[in-house]
Amino acid sequence: MSDLLYGDGIYLEIYRTPEREGRVFAYYCRIFRRSDGAFIGYCDLRLDPEDPAGNVSYRIFPKYRGCGSARRAVLLLCQLAKKHGLDEINIVCLCENAASRKVCESLKCDLGGIKDIADCRGSIVKAAIYKLKT
């Protein structure tokens, strides 16, 4: 049975919580729209005992974008991060991803910097590192 986190207009179903040495190190969630139960995307919170901040990512399916669902999912993940004693989360997004950067800006995240990272194809790309207080 999955755990559910309810928010404004959406809910998250935690479908996987991998553990290492008896400690949860990630929450992988499906995002659903509350009005009709439509499955609209994914999000996750990754915890690292060496890092005082959690790391969040999200993906909203194209037909459901532009409605604030990613923003609401991040806010729910912030609540979960807080339960783990985290005061801050990081969101890393490609500089060219204007929609994702808009999500971070709407949350009033601080831009921690720009750095080069490897994308899924191994190419080096510019990424914005945003920080958000939980």
Buried (B, 14 or more C-beta within 10 A) or exposed (E): EEEEBEBEEBBBBBEEBEEEEEEEBBBBBBBBBEEEEBEBBBBBBBBEEEEEBBBBBBBBEEEBBEEBBBBBBBBBBBEBBBEEEBEBBBBBBBEEBEEBBBBBEEBEBEEBEEEEEEEEEEEEBEBBBBBBBB
